[in-house]
Amino acid sequence: MAEPGTTAAGTAAGAKSPRERYRAQVRAEIKERAWEQIATTGASALSLNAIAKRMGMSGPALYRYFAGRDELMTELIRDAYRSLADTFQAVRASGSGGGVAALAHALRDWALADPQRYFLIYGTPVPGYHAPDDTTAISVEIVTVLLDAWSELPSDPPASTSDRPAAPFEEHLADHRQWAAGHPAPPAALRRTMAFWTRLHGVLSLELAGQFTGMDFDPALLFEAELEDLLRD
């Protein structure tokens, strides 16, 4: 039976009913208020009752849209991961080549555009919260894009170092690649991807946390220098 306000044909075609549209709008506003609260008090202090008060709703009324704090937190985390994954996919699909450097710059632009979103997924874990598996699946998309990009670069060492034994961490990654989710990247690409992730996130986390304030240098140039070192390695 069709929802009130819709025809059976409209419902069959996938059109949302007025009730469904209203519910989507309220959920979107709740998430918007949640981001505002996180920016003010931090993710660990996220409170549905406080959001309900700001929206002029009762606590029980808001719980009709999100069952609890963890469900709302999951939605925010899922949205954040999805946003970065889509950003990376757009870079790869662009006419600029979508290589490692383009992905690095896209990562920095994405982080600077919304530091709270960045810290929600790459900052200190929220006490007592455990993300469901589907959020991990989205994060794997992000890693896969990086593994693809690094795998496209030459991995053979120069002739003068061709007899050099693999570094201990490279050997370790060869047998500990669960994080790569079955990606066939060679050991060198695995190591480079891990270095990209740790070094560039290190710079970004310090910059966004204000740790470079008063040090009288440009964090953008530090980020670029780290990227150049990674590409030169």
Backbone bond lengths (Angstrom), bond angles and torsions (degrees), N, CA, C in turn:
res aa  C-N    CA-C-N  psi(-1)  N-CA   C-N-CA  omega(-1)  CA-C   N-CA-C  phi
1 M - - - 1.464 - - 1.516 109.40 -
2 A 1.338 117.23 134.64 1.466 120.98 -177.45 1.512 110.95 -70.51
3 E 1.354 117.00 149.79 1.459 122.69 174.28 1.520 109.49 -63.90
4 P 1.353 118.60 151.11 1.460 120.62 175.47 1.517 110.77 -56.47
5 G 1.331 115.70 136.46 1.452 119.58 177.72 1.504 113.74 91.15
6 T 1.349 118.12 1.44 1.455 120.74 178.11 1.523 108.84 -129.59
7 T 1.314 115.61 158.27 1.460 120.64 173.07 1.509 108.55 -91.54
8 A 1.323 115.22 159.65 1.470 118.73 177.68 1.512 110.71 -61.08
9 A 1.357 116.29 -38.16 1.466 120.26 179.94 1.518 110.83 -64.29
10 G 1.362 116.11 -41.41 1.465 119.86 -179.78 1.510 111.52 -64.28
11 T 1.358 115.34 -41.87 1.455 118.66 178.86 1.527 110.66 -64.91
12 A 1.324 115.97 -41.13 1.471 119.68 -179.68 1.505 111.29 -63.93
13 A 1.337 117.17 -30.49 1.461 121.20 -179.51 1.517 112.46 -81.09
14 G 1.340 116.87 -1.35 1.455 119.43 177.45 1.513 114.32 95.65
15 A 1.344 118.25 7.81 1.457 120.69 179.61 1.522 109.23 -71.09
16 K 1.346 116.42 141.02 1.452 120.34 179.22 1.519 110.27 -82.78
17 S 1.315 115.24 143.64 1.447 120.42 176.31 1.524 109.71 -75.65
18 P 1.344 118.51 163.45 1.471 120.40 175.88 1.527 112.03 -55.19
19 R 1.320 116.67 -37.83 1.464 119.97 179.68 1.530 110.57 -64.64
20 E 1.317 116.09 -42.32 1.462 120.11 179.62 1.525 111.56 -66.78
21 R 1.329 116.62 -39.50 1.465 119.66 177.60 1.524 111.12 -64.90
22 Y 1.315 116.32 -41.09 1.466 120.08 178.58 1.531 110.34 -63.64
23 R 1.322 115.92 -43.02 1.464 119.61 179.54 1.530 110.52 -61.71
24 A 1.323 117.18 -42.42 1.462 120.84 179.07 1.519 110.91 -63.21
25 Q 1.327 117.13 -39.46 1.465 121.16 179.61 1.523 110.97 -65.24
26 V 1.336 116.74 -42.90 1.461 119.98 -179.75 1.530 110.33 -66.25
27 R 1.320 117.06 -42.81 1.458 120.02 177.82 1.528 111.40 -61.00
28 A 1.322 116.81 -40.03 1.469 120.67 178.13 1.520 110.59 -63.87
29 E 1.339 117.26 -40.09 1.467 120.07 179.47 1.518 110.55 -68.54
30 I 1.323 117.11 -38.45 1.466 119.98 177.53 1.531 109.83 -60.08
31 K 1.318 116.72 -44.01 1.467 119.66 179.57 1.530 111.22 -65.42
32 E 1.321 116.69 -37.76 1.465 119.94 177.27 1.523 110.75 -61.97
33 R 1.345 116.25 -44.67 1.465 120.14 177.98 1.526 110.97 -65.50
34 A 1.331 116.36 -33.93 1.466 119.73 178.70 1.526 110.78 -64.23
35 W 1.334 117.21 -42.45 1.464 120.36 177.90 1.525 110.32 -62.31
36 E 1.321 117.36 -39.57 1.465 120.64 178.00 1.528 110.14 -62.29
37 Q 1.329 115.96 -42.14 1.466 119.91 179.75 1.527 110.88 -65.89
38 I 1.336 116.68 -42.10 1.468 120.37 178.85 1.525 110.83 -61.04
39 A 1.323 116.63 -39.91 1.466 120.53 179.72 1.521 111.45 -64.28
40 T 1.338 116.54 -27.82 1.467 120.78 -176.61 1.515 112.54 -91.64
41 T 1.331 116.93 -44.64 1.465 120.29 -171.79 1.525 114.24 -119.08
42 G 1.330 117.62 -7.50 1.458 120.34 -179.19 1.518 112.41 94.09
43 A 1.321 115.57 156.49 1.465 121.15 -175.21 1.517 112.33 -64.97
44 S 1.319 118.32 -33.95 1.468 120.81 -177.18 1.519 112.19 -66.27
45 A 1.342 117.40 -19.70 1.468 121.25 -178.98 1.523 112.38 -99.33
46 L 1.325 117.43 11.60 1.460 120.72 -178.94 1.528 110.48 -57.57
47 S 1.329 116.90 128.37 1.459 121.90 -175.37 1.519 110.10 -134.76
48 L 1.331 117.20 121.44 1.451 120.70 177.70 1.517 111.19 -67.49
49 N 1.322 117.48 -35.43 1.458 120.07 179.32 1.527 111.23 -64.23
50 A 1.340 116.90 -39.04 1.462 120.07 178.53 1.525 110.38 -66.90
51 I 1.324 116.73 -38.35 1.469 120.70 177.48 1.520 110.06 -64.72
52 A 1.335 116.09 -43.95 1.464 120.38 179.72 1.527 110.66 -59.18
53 K 1.319 116.81 -41.19 1.471 120.58 -179.92 1.518 110.77 -62.62
54 R 1.327 116.99 -42.00 1.455 120.82 179.63 1.526 112.00 -65.90
55 M 1.313 116.37 -29.96 1.449 120.95 -178.81 1.524 112.64 -90.05
56 G 1.330 116.84 -0.60 1.451 120.10 -178.98 1.510 113.01 73.34
57 M 1.324 117.15 27.16 1.461 122.63 179.91 1.521 109.30 -114.02
58 S 1.309 115.83 162.18 1.456 120.12 171.79 1.524 108.57 -83.93
59 G 1.323 115.56 157.65 1.454 119.23 178.04 1.522 112.70 -57.22
60 P 1.343 117.56 -50.01 1.469 119.05 179.38 1.525 113.08 -58.89
61 A 1.344 118.08 -33.25 1.469 120.32 179.40 1.519 110.52 -66.28
62 L 1.335 116.99 -39.66 1.459 119.63 -179.45 1.522 111.22 -68.23
63 Y 1.331 116.32 -32.05 1.468 119.49 -179.65 1.523 112.49 -68.24
64 R 1.318 117.67 -7.76 1.459 119.45 173.01 1.531 111.29 -75.18
65 Y 1.339 115.67 -16.79 1.465 120.28 -177.84 1.527 111.84 -102.91
66 F 1.313 117.09 -31.64 1.465 122.53 174.10 1.517 107.56 -137.36
67 A 1.316 115.69 129.87 1.460 119.77 -174.10 1.524 113.11 -67.93
68 G 1.311 116.96 -21.59 1.453 119.97 -178.98 1.517 110.98 -179.36
69 R 1.326 115.67 -179.07 1.467 120.64 -178.99 1.515 111.92 -59.51
70 D 1.330 116.69 -42.24 1.460 119.46 -176.26 1.527 111.76 -64.52
71 E 1.314 117.90 -37.66 1.465 119.52 178.55 1.520 110.85 -65.73
72 L 1.324 116.44 -40.56 1.463 119.87 177.31 1.524 110.33 -66.05
73 M 1.331 116.84 -43.22 1.460 120.77 178.65 1.530 110.58 -59.55
74 T 1.322 116.05 -41.23 1.458 120.22 179.30 1.522 111.27 -62.07
75 E 1.317 117.19 -41.24 1.458 121.02 178.34 1.526 110.83 -61.84
76 L 1.320 117.03 -42.21 1.465 120.72 -179.52 1.529 110.60 -66.77
77 I 1.326 116.57 -42.90 1.461 120.62 179.21 1.519 110.72 -65.49
78 R 1.322 115.71 -43.03 1.460 119.83 178.64 1.535 110.55 -60.71
79 D 1.331 116.39 -43.45 1.468 120.33 179.07 1.527 111.34 -62.86
80 A 1.340 116.50 -39.48 1.465 120.25 -178.97 1.525 110.90 -66.21
81 Y 1.318 116.96 -48.56 1.464 120.23 177.60 1.532 111.12 -60.54
82 R 1.331 115.38 -43.03 1.462 119.49 -179.05 1.531 110.59 -62.38
83 S 1.322 116.71 -38.67 1.460 120.69 179.76 1.526 111.07 -62.64
84 L 1.338 117.36 -45.19 1.466 119.80 -179.72 1.525 110.60 -70.31
85 A 1.330 117.45 -40.36 1.461 119.91 178.25 1.529 110.58 -60.33
86 D 1.320 116.71 -43.32 1.467 120.27 179.25 1.529 110.93 -66.24
87 T 1.334 116.63 -36.62 1.465 120.80 177.42 1.527 110.35 -61.94
88 F 1.323 116.74 -46.06 1.462 120.89 179.04 1.531 111.20 -64.51
89 Q 1.318 116.44 -42.26 1.470 119.09 179.44 1.520 110.97 -63.07
90 A 1.329 116.97 -37.43 1.463 120.57 178.43 1.525 111.09 -65.79
91 V 1.335 116.59 -38.31 1.466 120.42 177.48 1.525 110.03 -63.13
92 R 1.332 116.37 -44.61 1.455 120.09 -178.84 1.527 111.75 -64.80
93 A 1.321 115.87 -32.43 1.466 120.23 -177.72 1.523 112.86 -85.82
94 S 1.315 117.35 -7.25 1.466 120.71 -177.15 1.524 110.49 -75.46
95 G 1.302 115.23 166.17 1.458 120.32 179.88 1.510 113.73 -78.61
96 S 1.344 117.68 -2.14 1.458 120.81 -177.02 1.522 113.38 -82.46
97 G 1.326 117.00 -1.65 1.458 119.84 179.05 1.505 112.99 104.72
98 G 1.326 117.09 -32.64 1.456 120.18 175.88 1.505 114.34 60.91
99 G 1.330 117.67 36.70 1.449 121.24 -179.80 1.508 113.20 -82.31
100 V 1.329 115.79 -170.40 1.460 121.84 -175.73 1.519 111.74 -59.30
101 A 1.328 118.11 -44.51 1.466 120.52 -178.16 1.524 111.12 -63.07
102 A 1.327 116.99 -41.97 1.468 120.40 179.32 1.524 110.81 -63.79
103 L 1.331 117.24 -38.46 1.457 120.76 178.24 1.527 111.13 -67.59
104 A 1.317 116.96 -38.50 1.462 120.21 178.41 1.521 111.11 -62.70
105 H 1.320 117.08 -45.50 1.460 120.08 179.57 1.524 111.30 -66.17
106 A 1.333 116.62 -36.47 1.467 120.01 177.41 1.524 110.45 -65.42
107 L 1.334 117.34 -38.61 1.459 121.46 177.98 1.529 110.47 -61.76
108 R 1.332 116.87 -46.12 1.462 119.50 -179.01 1.525 111.18 -65.36
109 D 1.328 117.49 -44.04 1.463 120.56 178.83 1.529 110.74 -60.78
110 W 1.327 116.05 -41.99 1.462 120.87 179.74 1.528 110.94 -62.90
111 A 1.329 116.65 -43.49 1.465 120.98 -178.98 1.526 111.53 -66.37
112 L 1.326 116.74 -44.91 1.463 120.29 -178.32 1.524 111.78 -67.51
113 A 1.325 117.19 -28.52 1.464 120.17 -178.41 1.520 111.74 -66.95
114 D 1.329 117.82 -28.17 1.469 121.08 -178.36 1.521 109.46 -155.23
115 P 1.330 118.16 83.31 1.468 120.92 -177.04 1.526 113.59 -58.42
116 Q 1.338 118.23 -35.60 1.461 119.65 -178.69 1.529 111.03 -65.61
117 R 1.319 116.11 -38.17 1.463 120.21 176.44 1.528 109.78 -63.29
118 Y 1.334 115.90 -42.10 1.468 120.76 178.90 1.525 110.70 -61.06
119 F 1.336 116.37 -49.20 1.459 119.73 -176.31 1.523 112.63 -68.63
120 L 1.325 117.96 -26.10 1.455 119.33 179.06 1.521 111.37 -62.15
121 I 1.344 117.35 -36.24 1.465 119.00 -178.80 1.528 113.47 -102.84
122 Y 1.332 118.37 -19.28 1.462 119.85 -177.65 1.525 112.89 -123.23
123 G 1.323 116.33 8.58 1.454 119.93 177.90 1.530 111.57 -100.43
124 T 1.317 116.13 -156.13 1.459 121.81 -179.68 1.527 110.69 -66.61
125 P 1.337 118.47 128.90 1.470 120.16 179.08 1.526 112.00 -57.40
126 V 1.325 116.49 146.20 1.459 121.69 178.40 1.526 108.62 -76.45
127 P 1.332 118.55 123.61 1.474 120.45 -178.64 1.525 112.13 -56.78
128 G 1.323 115.65 132.64 1.456 120.92 175.96 1.512 115.60 81.42
129 Y 1.328 116.89 -0.78 1.465 119.07 -179.30 1.518 110.13 -107.03
130 H 1.341 116.27 136.89 1.462 121.73 177.07 1.521 108.06 -128.77
131 A 1.327 116.11 118.85 1.466 120.98 -176.96 1.521 110.30 -71.47
132 P 1.338 118.07 141.59 1.467 120.67 176.77 1.519 111.76 -70.97
133 D 1.331 115.96 167.62 1.458 121.61 -173.80 1.523 113.26 -62.11
134 D 1.332 118.10 -30.30 1.464 118.04 -174.89 1.519 112.27 -68.56
135 T 1.347 117.85 -25.75 1.459 118.98 175.96 1.523 109.98 -70.46
136 T 1.336 116.36 -35.86 1.464 120.26 176.09 1.523 110.48 -63.41
137 A 1.320 116.28 -36.90 1.467 120.19 179.95 1.524 111.16 -62.15
138 I 1.332 117.29 -38.00 1.460 119.68 178.31 1.522 109.98 -68.46
139 S 1.320 117.57 -39.85 1.467 119.74 178.96 1.524 110.88 -63.31
140 V 1.334 117.36 -31.33 1.467 121.16 177.16 1.526 109.96 -64.52
141 E 1.330 117.93 -34.70 1.471 120.66 176.05 1.527 110.60 -57.23
142 I 1.319 115.66 -41.22 1.467 121.05 -178.32 1.527 109.78 -64.87
143 V 1.322 116.48 -47.31 1.464 120.84 179.41 1.527 110.90 -63.14
144 T 1.328 116.59 -38.25 1.463 120.55 -179.50 1.524 111.28 -62.04
145 V 1.323 116.94 -40.70 1.471 120.37 177.82 1.525 110.01 -60.58
146 L 1.327 117.18 -42.53 1.467 120.41 179.85 1.527 110.99 -67.31
147 L 1.315 117.33 -41.52 1.466 120.24 177.94 1.521 110.85 -62.35
148 D 1.326 117.08 -39.65 1.469 120.22 176.42 1.521 110.52 -59.85
149 A 1.330 115.94 -46.62 1.467 120.49 -176.27 1.527 111.33 -65.04
150 W 1.334 117.02 -43.91 1.464 119.24 -179.65 1.527 111.26 -70.44
151 S 1.310 117.50 -31.48 1.459 120.20 -179.75 1.523 111.95 -68.20
152 E 1.317 116.88 -22.29 1.462 120.80 179.26 1.522 112.45 -75.73
153 L 1.329 117.16 -18.09 1.462 120.43 -178.40 1.526 110.29 -84.51
154 P 1.325 117.70 153.13 1.468 119.76 178.41 1.517 110.91 -58.82
155 S 1.323 116.05 137.16 1.464 119.87 -179.08 1.518 113.11 -116.81
156 D 1.346 116.78 -7.08 1.463 119.05 -179.89 1.523 109.52 -75.26
157 P 1.327 118.55 133.08 1.460 120.92 178.16 1.516 110.59 -73.19
158 P 1.341 117.50 160.15 1.465 120.62 175.01 1.528 110.28 -58.20
159 A 1.332 115.50 155.49 1.469 120.48 -176.71 1.524 111.97 -55.84
160 S 1.339 116.20 -36.13 1.458 119.89 -176.62 1.523 112.39 -66.94
161 T 1.355 117.22 -18.37 1.460 118.85 -178.46 1.523 111.44 -118.85
162 S 1.340 116.78 13.96 1.461 119.44 -174.20 1.525 112.36 -65.60
163 D 1.343 117.56 -22.41 1.457 120.28 -180.00 1.526 112.27 -91.87
164 R 1.337 116.09 2.04 1.464 118.96 -179.57 1.522 110.03 -67.47
165 P 1.328 118.16 130.46 1.474 119.44 178.27 1.526 110.42 -67.53
166 A 1.325 115.86 153.47 1.462 120.43 179.62 1.530 109.61 -61.21
167 A 1.316 115.91 142.41 1.458 120.68 177.27 1.522 109.47 -64.58
168 P 1.340 118.05 152.18 1.475 120.38 -177.86 1.528 113.39 -54.65
169 F 1.331 116.83 -39.41 1.463 117.92 -178.10 1.527 111.61 -69.86
170 E 1.343 116.53 -34.72 1.462 119.45 175.67 1.515 110.71 -62.10
171 E 1.317 116.34 -44.31 1.464 120.44 178.19 1.529 110.15 -62.22
172 H 1.321 116.13 -39.54 1.463 120.66 179.55 1.530 110.82 -63.45
173 L 1.338 116.67 -44.56 1.461 120.48 -178.76 1.523 112.44 -64.50
174 A 1.320 116.41 -30.09 1.466 119.45 -179.33 1.527 111.01 -59.60
175 D 1.336 116.72 -29.80 1.469 121.04 -179.36 1.524 112.54 -108.20
176 H 1.321 117.18 0.99 1.471 121.07 -178.85 1.531 108.54 -134.25
177 R 1.315 115.40 70.41 1.453 120.39 -174.05 1.531 112.41 -120.23
178 Q 1.324 116.35 25.28 1.457 119.69 178.18 1.525 111.25 -58.89
179 W 1.342 116.45 -35.67 1.461 121.06 -179.28 1.528 111.25 -62.45
180 A 1.353 117.61 -22.05 1.461 121.47 179.98 1.522 112.61 -83.77
181 A 1.329 117.55 -3.20 1.468 123.58 173.03 1.530 113.23 53.00
182 G 1.336 115.79 44.38 1.454 119.34 176.25 1.510 115.77 81.26
183 H 1.328 118.29 5.34 1.464 120.51 179.19 1.533 109.46 -64.70
184 P 1.341 118.01 135.98 1.474 120.44 -176.26 1.522 114.30 -82.34
185 A 1.307 118.22 20.28 1.462 121.19 -177.79 1.530 110.92 -57.93
186 P 1.336 117.10 141.14 1.470 119.95 176.54 1.525 110.36 -69.58
187 P 1.333 117.47 163.91 1.469 120.59 -177.24 1.525 113.67 -53.88
188 A 1.336 117.66 -38.30 1.456 119.74 -179.22 1.522 111.32 -63.39
189 A 1.336 116.92 -39.55 1.464 120.50 178.86 1.520 110.89 -68.71
190 L 1.315 117.17 -36.01 1.465 120.52 176.22 1.521 110.51 -61.01
191 R 1.337 115.30 -47.15 1.469 118.95 -178.77 1.518 111.23 -65.02
192 R 1.336 116.60 -42.48 1.459 119.84 -179.24 1.532 111.53 -64.60
193 T 1.322 116.21 -39.57 1.463 119.64 178.40 1.517 110.69 -64.19
194 M 1.317 116.79 -42.92 1.459 120.20 178.58 1.524 111.20 -63.87
195 A 1.333 116.64 -40.42 1.464 120.41 178.52 1.524 110.66 -65.54
196 F 1.321 117.09 -42.25 1.460 121.87 176.28 1.523 109.83 -55.99
197 W 1.315 116.55 -48.91 1.459 121.85 -175.13 1.520 111.90 -65.16
198 T 1.328 116.68 -45.08 1.464 119.35 -175.39 1.528 111.70 -76.05
199 R 1.317 118.06 -43.96 1.467 119.83 -175.46 1.524 112.31 -72.05
200 L 1.329 117.20 -43.88 1.459 118.31 -178.12 1.519 111.59 -73.78
201 H 1.329 117.27 -36.38 1.467 118.86 174.97 1.524 110.53 -66.65
202 G 1.315 116.87 -33.03 1.458 119.21 177.03 1.521 111.77 -60.38
203 V 1.327 116.19 -46.93 1.468 120.59 178.53 1.526 110.55 -63.79
204 L 1.331 116.37 -46.22 1.468 120.07 -178.31 1.527 111.77 -62.45
205 S 1.319 117.18 -44.47 1.466 120.44 -178.33 1.524 111.20 -61.98
206 L 1.326 116.56 -43.04 1.461 119.97 178.45 1.528 111.46 -65.95
207 E 1.330 116.15 -41.31 1.459 119.80 -179.83 1.533 111.06 -64.29
208 L 1.323 116.51 -48.42 1.462 119.89 -176.69 1.521 112.15 -68.73
209 A 1.330 117.11 -27.23 1.461 120.78 177.75 1.525 112.17 -81.39
210 G 1.333 117.38 -2.18 1.462 120.76 178.10 1.510 114.36 80.41
211 Q 1.338 117.26 15.93 1.461 119.68 -176.85 1.525 113.12 -72.10
212 F 1.329 117.80 -16.53 1.464 119.94 179.06 1.527 112.41 -93.20
213 T 1.319 116.94 -3.17 1.460 120.47 -179.17 1.526 110.41 -59.64
214 G 1.314 115.36 129.64 1.460 120.45 178.59 1.512 114.44 84.44
215 M 1.337 117.98 -0.39 1.465 120.41 -178.89 1.525 112.09 -89.77
216 D 1.318 117.75 -5.00 1.457 123.86 171.58 1.530 113.23 59.74
217 F 1.334 116.30 47.53 1.463 120.42 169.80 1.523 107.72 -147.71
218 D 1.324 115.84 164.67 1.459 122.14 -175.82 1.529 109.72 -93.04
219 P 1.344 118.39 112.04 1.470 120.15 179.20 1.522 113.20 -59.38
220 A 1.331 117.18 -28.47 1.464 119.83 179.32 1.524 110.51 -63.50
221 L 1.331 116.85 -37.72 1.457 120.59 178.64 1.527 111.32 -71.18
222 L 1.333 116.87 -35.32 1.465 120.08 175.68 1.525 109.92 -63.93
223 F 1.322 116.96 -44.18 1.463 121.46 177.77 1.523 110.09 -58.93
224 E 1.334 116.30 -44.53 1.461 120.51 -179.32 1.525 111.11 -65.39
225 A 1.329 117.45 -38.06 1.463 120.99 178.81 1.523 111.23 -65.41
226 E 1.339 116.84 -40.28 1.462 120.31 177.42 1.523 110.58 -64.01
227 L 1.321 115.90 -41.70 1.464 120.35 178.99 1.529 110.67 -62.98
228 E 1.329 116.89 -44.64 1.470 120.31 179.53 1.524 111.18 -61.32
229 D 1.353 116.40 -39.66 1.472 119.51 177.73 1.522 110.78 -63.51
230 L 1.315 116.67 -40.53 1.471 120.16 -179.93 1.535 110.50 -64.08
231 L 1.312 116.73 -42.02 1.468 120.52 -178.88 1.529 111.98 -72.30
232 R 1.316 116.38 -26.72 1.461 120.87 -179.05 1.522 111.46 -82.87
233 D 1.325 116.83 -19.77 1.473 122.18 -174.19 1.524 110.29 -62.31
